[in-house]
Amino acid sequence: MQKRTRNGTTFTESSGNVFADMGLPNADELLFKADLVIAITKVIERHGWTQSQAAKRAGIDQPKISALLSGALRGFSVDRLLKILIRFGQDVEIRVFDSKTAVGSVNVAA
């Protein structure tokens, strides 16, 4: 992270991963989970589902959907989040790139 000054204000430029910037362990996994939750949220909003309707489709109870939509990632593995997207009728594609020759990204277009 690089410190910069603009108009007398000093700020630190983000690495692109807020979890890493905060020094959290497993920052890459947390960012991936956050991207999946964003995709889940977009699907729910696009369909106009209530939390109860989304929970029924996801196969979990409404309080868990509420927690998920509030950003509580604890208790949700990447696998579980992917399964929710699949239950919502989404196709999921994961791309793997050679880290020495290309930069990969996660697309959460939902």
C-alpha positions in Angstrom: 0.0 0.0 0.0 1.3 3.4 -0.9 0.7 6.6 1.0 -0.2 9.6 -1.0 -1.0 13.2 -0.3 -3.6 15.2 -2.1 -4.8 18.7 -1.1 -3.0 18.4 2.2 -4.8 15.1 3.0 -2.7 11.9 3.4 -4.3 8.7 2.4 -3.3 5.1 1.8 -4.1 3.6 -1.6 -5.9 0.3 -1.4 -4.4 -2.9 -2.5 -7.8 -3.8 -4.0 -8.6 -6.2 -1.1 -10.1 -4.3 1.8 -9.7 -7.4 4.0 -5.9 -7.5 3.3 -5.7 -3.7 3.9 -7.2 -4.3 7.3 -4.6 -7.1 8.0 -7.2 -9.8 8.4 -6.1 -13.5 8.0 -7.5 -15.3 4.9 -8.1 -12.0 3.2 -8.3 -13.6 -0.3 -11.0 -16.0 0.9 -12.9 -13.3 2.6 -12.9 -11.2 -0.6 -14.0 -14.2 -2.6 -16.9 -14.8 -0.2 -17.9 -11.1 -0.3 -18.0 -11.3 -4.1 -20.3 -14.3 -3.9 -22.6 -12.6 -1.4 -22.8 -9.6 -3.8 -23.9 -12.0 -6.5 -26.4 -13.6 -4.2 -27.8 -10.2 -3.2 -28.1 -9.2 -6.9 -30.1 -12.3 -7.7 -32.5 -11.8 -4.8 -33.0 -8.1 -5.7 -33.4 -8.9 -9.4 -36.2 -11.4 -8.6 -37.8 -9.2 -5.9 -37.7 -12.1 -3.4 -38.3 -11.6 0.3 -35.7 -13.0 2.7 -38.2 -15.9 3.4 -38.5 -16.7 -0.3 -34.8 -16.5 -0.9 -34.2 -18.8 2.2 -36.6 -21.4 0.9 -34.9 -21.4 -2.5 -31.5 -21.6 -0.9 -32.5 -24.4 1.5 -31.6 -22.4 4.6 -33.7 -20.5 7.2 -34.5 -16.9 6.9 -32.3 -15.7 9.8 -29.3 -17.1 7.9 -30.3 -15.2 4.8 -30.6 -12.1 6.9 -27.2 -12.6 8.4 -25.7 -13.2 4.9 -27.2 -10.1 3.4 -26.0 -8.1 6.4 -22.4 -9.2 5.6 -22.0 -11.9 8.3 -19.8 -14.3 6.4 -18.9 -16.5 9.4 -20.5 -19.9 9.1 -20.7 -19.7 5.3 -18.0 -21.6 3.4 -17.2 -20.8 -0.2 -18.8 -24.1 -1.1 -22.0 -23.2 0.7 -22.2 -19.9 -1.0 -21.7 -21.5 -4.4 -24.5 -24.0 -3.7 -26.8 -21.1 -2.8 -26.1 -19.5 -6.2 -26.7 -22.8 -8.0 -30.0 -23.3 -6.1 -30.9 -19.8 -7.3 -30.5 -21.0 -10.9 -27.2 -19.4 -11.5 -24.3 -20.9 -13.5 -21.0 -20.5 -11.8 -17.7 -20.4 -13.6 -14.3 -20.4 -11.9 -11.2 -19.6 -13.9 -7.7 -20.5 -13.0 -4.8 -18.5 -14.3 -1.0 -19.0 -14.0 -0.1 -16.3 -11.5 3.3 -15.7 -13.3 1.8 -14.9 -16.6 -1.7 -13.5 -16.1 -4.0 -11.9 -13.6 -7.3 -13.7 -12.9 -10.4 -12.2 -11.5 -13.8 -13.2 -10.2 -16.8 -12.2 -12.2 -19.9 -11.7 -10.1 -22.2 -10.4 -12.8 -25.2 -12.2 -11.4 
